[in-house]
Amino acid sequence: MKIASVAAMALSLAMPAVAQTAAISGDYKLHVEVSGNAGDDTCTLTQTGNALAGKCATFTNVTGKVDGKKILLNMQGQAAIELTGTVQADKSIKGSVMVPEHGMSGEFTATPVK
């Protein structure tokens, strides 16, 4: 019995940990700061597996992916922006924003609407 328990424990330690994908479907308040300019938006994200889709008040086409706690969102509006962030313990998402068309960058926070 002890040998079986030790063998099971050794096997579980030898197996790599699998990162669990964060569940982020829902409504968010988005705050973006780019080159000294701040803006707010409301967005709805839908997650299917690792794929993300959605829309915001000013961004009609939102696509992306989630890998563990890391997310990548591409948003199309007056200008295309890319959000790269991490899901926090409080379910908010924080990270960096790029506006490739204008060569600008900044930071964003997406807070779940309760």
C-alpha positions in Angstrom: 0.0 0.0 0.0 2.8 2.4 0.9 4.6 1.6 -2.4 1.5 2.4 -4.4 1.0 5.7 -2.6 4.7 6.7 -3.0 4.6 5.8 -6.7 1.4 7.8 -7.3 2.9 10.8 -5.5 6.1 10.6 -7.5 4.1 10.3 -10.8 2.0 13.4 -9.9 5.2 15.4 -9.1 6.8 14.4 -12.4 3.8 15.6 -14.5 4.0 19.2 -15.5 1.3 21.6 -14.1 -1.3 22.6 -16.7 -2.1 26.2 -16.6 -5.9 26.7 -16.2 -7.4 29.1 -18.7 -9.1 32.1 -17.0 -12.8 32.4 -17.6 -13.4 36.0 -18.6 -16.8 36.1 -20.4 -18.8 39.1 -19.3 -19.2 42.9 -19.3 -16.2 45.2 -18.6 -15.5 48.8 -18.0 -12.3 49.6 -20.1 -10.0 52.4 -19.2 -7.1 53.2 -21.6 -4.3 55.7 -21.3 -2.2 56.3 -24.5 0.4 59.1 -24.8 -1.2 61.2 -22.1 -4.7 60.7 -23.4 -7.3 58.7 -21.4 -10.5 57.1 -22.6 -13.2 54.9 -21.2 -15.4 52.3 -22.9 -17.8 49.5 -22.0 -17.2 46.1 -23.6 -18.8 42.7 -23.7 -16.5 39.7 -24.1 -17.5 36.1 -25.0 -15.1 33.2 -24.5 -15.3 30.0 -26.4 -12.5 27.7 -25.3 -9.4 29.9 -25.8 -11.0 32.2 -28.3 -12.4 35.6 -27.4 -14.9 37.7 -29.3 -17.0 40.7 -28.4 -17.8 44.4 -28.9 -17.5 47.7 -27.2 -19.4 50.9 -27.5 -16.6 52.4 -29.7 -15.0 49.1 -31.0 -17.4 47.0 -33.0 -15.0 44.1 -33.8 -13.2 42.6 -30.9 -11.3 39.3 -31.3 -8.5 37.6 -29.3 -7.4 34.7 -27.3 -6.7 33.7 -23.7 -3.8 31.4 -22.6 -3.9 30.7 -18.9 -4.1 34.2 -17.4 -2.7 36.0 -20.4 -4.9 37.7 -22.9 -4.5 39.3 -26.3 -7.3 41.4 -27.8 -7.4 43.1 -31.2 -10.0 45.9 -31.4 -11.2 47.7 -34.5 -12.7 51.2 -34.3 -11.5 54.5 -35.6 -8.0 53.0 -35.1 -7.0 49.4 -34.5 -5.5 48.7 -31.1 -3.9 45.7 -29.5 -4.3 44.9 -25.8 -2.0 42.5 -24.1 -2.7 41.8 -20.4 -3.0 39.5 -17.5 -6.2 38.5 -15.6 -5.8 39.6 -11.9 -7.1 37.8 -8.8 -10.1 40.2 -8.7 -11.0 39.2 -12.3 -9.9 42.6 -13.7 -7.4 42.6 -16.6 -4.4 44.9 -16.7 -1.7 45.4 -19.3 -0.4 47.3 -22.3 -2.1 48.8 -25.3 -0.5 49.4 -28.7 -1.9 51.6 -31.5 0.3 50.4 -34.4 -1.1 52.8 -36.9 0.1 55.7 -34.9 3.2 54.1 -33.2 1.7 54.9 -29.7 1.5 52.8 -26.6 0.1 52.9 -23.1 -1.7 51.0 -20.4 -5.2 49.7 -19.9 -7.4 48.2 -17.1 -10.6 46.3 -17.8 -12.8 46.0 -14.7 -15.7 43.5 -14.6 -19.2 45.2 -14.3 -21.0 43.7 -11.4 
